[in-house]
Amino acid sequence: MSAPPVQYVKTNDGYNIAFTVQGSGQTLVILPFAFSHAQAVWTSSSATPLLQSLSQRFRVVYYDSRGQGLSQRGLPAETSIASMQLDLHAVLDKAAPNQPILLADNHLAHLAARFALENPRRVRTLVFMHCPVSLVAQISWLTALARQNWDYFLSSQTGPAVATSATEVSRRAARIEGLKARTNQEDFLRIAEAFATSDLADILPGIITPTLVLHVPSEGWVTQEQSAATAALLPNGRLAVEGGSTFFGEPNEVVSSIESFLAEAASLQARPEGSATSLLSPREIEVLRLVAAGKSNQQIASELVIALNTVNRHVSNVYAKTGAASRAEAIVYAHRHGLAGDLN
């Protein structure tokens, strides 16, 4: 498979962002992997088998964030997750305006989580890979090593510490030069530092978007316990453990897991129900709106100035009247019936 042509879009703050599009069908937007390159990712990357498999089932949009690959370089000291979200906004406006699936790996999953929280109507489904709840420990040692010795840090990204043959030495040298071409030390550190204190513990419970958390045991950066903790905090999340011996798992298994989750989410959203206003009382509708906004029962009680037991009763009535079996299904019901406003 050849690499698709590169296209560009400009962000609201003036950065030129490179992206590529391959395949047909439902749109799946992949946020940039580490050391991203919007063309090389299709032909000479550890992610290539996964992207090629995904593009046989979906219309895949892949982009380079600012400071990487074919996108504009030279990041300022004030680079933040919020500024990098502008890259995603621009790509969606240009190439995926109609509620795409978002797939994000590691630190970019933290960006996608915040985006979905703030823009729930712009995303159909989320897929997270290698996503711990907190990046603090991981980023601290990563940036320390990259700042102290850039060449050694790049070497650590290419394989075992000691090359065992002349061929391996040559391959690793070429790989290091390829990484240097995809970003520089300063831009890499700007991006890493933007995520240095990122923690999703207070963010994940408010995300109403159906979310699949994929865990690849062979990856080594994130444990299954960490992936499970991420999935457990999501009101509509599910954990899938993948096989395979590579960083991104066995491509066909990953694609199958994504398709199964999409079918599960679609069947939930397609469940026929009557008019919300005819089924629910005004107070139950009020409670459901707050549930859909990610509020806990205790928070709803405080906001409405009513007893917690009263809120519990209203929530139980909402479940019974709408046929929802869980909080996640009640949230889906609220969105389908226009009872959930944007969270931003």
C-alpha positions, -999 to +999 in steps of 0.1 A: +000+000+000+014+034-010+012+064+012-017+088+005-010+124-005-004+150+022-030+177+028-028+208+050-051+228+072-044+259+093-054+261+130-071+291+146-037+301+161-019+299+127-002+265+126-001+244+094-011+209+102-004+180+078-029+151+075-035+121+052-067+102+043-069+065+033-098+041+028-136+045+028-165+040+051-171+054+086-145+080+094-119+071+121-094+099+130-061+087+145-043+112+167-006+114+161+017+087+176+050+096+191+076+106+165+048+111+140+051+114+102+018+116+083+031+098+053+058+074+067+033+061+092+016+043+062+047+026+050+076+024+075+063+026+110+056+001+138+020+014+134+019+006+096+002-028+099-025-014+122-032+016+099-034-006+068-058-030+085-080-001+097-081+016+063-096-016+048-126-011+071-127+027+077-120+060+062-088+067+082-076+103+088-042+106+103-024+138+112+008+152+126+005+175+156+023+208+156+060+203+162+061+169+145+064+152+111+052+173+082+033+199+104+047+233+113+077+232+137+090+256+163+068+254+194+067+282+220+073+276+257+036+281+265+026+250+244-002+233+262-028+205+257-053+232+250-032+246+222-027+212+207-064+205+208-066+233+181-048+208+158-076+183+163-103+209+159-089+220+126-085+185+112-120+175+122-135+207+106-116+200+074-117+162+070-142+147+096-170+170+105-197+143+111-190+127+145-160+104+137-144+078+158-113+090+176-084+066+182-056+079+204-025+064+219-007+071+252-004+109+259-026+118+230-054+098+246-053+124+274-059+151+247-087+131+232-104+126+266-104+163+272-117+170+237-146+146+242-155+160+276-157+195+261-172+186+228-194+155+233-214+160+201-184+161+179-173+125+187-191+092+181-168+068+199-134+069+215-107+042+213-078+046+238-045+026+235-018+025+262-037+050+283-029+053+320-051+076+342-020+097+350+010+105+329+030+122+357+055+093+364+060+084+328+066+119+315+090+129+343+116+103+335+110+106+297+117+143+297+146+140+320+164+115+297+155+134+265+168+166+280+200+152+293+211+131+263+190+134+231+210+109+211+209+083+238+172+089+243+165+083+206+187+052+207+165+038+236+135+042+213+149+019+186+153-015+203+175-034+228+203-015+245+230-035+228+230-042+190+240-078+183+252-075+147+266-050+121+232-051+104+214-042+136+239-014+142+232+000+107+194-004+111+194+014+144+215+042+131+191+047+102+162+046+126+177+072+149+182+095+119+146+089+109+134+099+144+155+131+142+138+140+110+104+137+126+109+161+154+137+180+172+147+179+208+132+213+217+098+205+201+097+170+216+103+185+251+076+212+245+051+185+237+061+162+265+060+190+291+025+200+280+014+166+293+038+164+323+010+169+349-019+153+330-042+133+352-076+121+340-090+110+374-115+139+375-121+139+338-130+104+328-162+101+349-176+131+330-170+116+295-203+103+281-189+091+248-187+053+245-150+044+250-131+013+242-098+010+262-074-014+244-047-031+264-017-047+246+003-068+272+034-069+250+036-031+249+052-028+283+046+009+290+012+005+306+001-024+328-033-041+325-042-028+359-036+008+346-057+002+316-085-014+337-084+017+360-089+039+330-119+019+318-134+017+352-136+055+355-155+059+322-193+058+326-196+041+292-162+024+289-151-011+282-116-028+285-104-052+257-071-071+262-054-078+228-029-104+217+001-100+195+038-095+201+041-059+188+035-025+204+001-021+187-010-057+190-022-080+163-039-057+137-069-079+128-077-085+165-076-048+172-098-040+143-122-068+153-124-054+189-132-019+175-159-032+152-175-053+180-176-023+203-191+000+176-218-026+170-225-028+207-227+010+210-249+013+179-274-013+191-277+005+224-284+038+206-309+022+183-332+009+210-367+022+204-383+043+231-412+067+235-412+104+240-390+115+269-414+143+279-443+119+281-424+092+300-406+114+326-418+140+351-402+175+349-381+167+380-369+134+365-359+152+333-340+177+354-322+149+372-315+131+339-299+162+324-275+164+353-267+127+351-259+133+314-236+161+325-215+137+345-228+146+379-229+121+407-261+116+427-245+135+456-236+164+433-272+164+419-286+166+454-265+196+462-273+214+430-311+208+433-310+213+470-328+180+477-320+149+497-297+123+483-324+096+489-347+117+467-322+118+439-316+080+442-354+075+438-356+098+408-326+080+391-343+046+398-375+060+382-356+072+352-340+037+347-374+020+350-393+044+327-366+045+299-355+009+301-319+019+309-300-008+327-271+015+338-260+051+341-243+048+307-275+038+290-294+066+307-269+090+293-273+076+258-310+080+262-306+116+273-285+124+242-308+107+218-338+127+232-321+160+233-319+162+271-281+166+273-265+199+266-228+203+257-205+201+287-184+232+278 
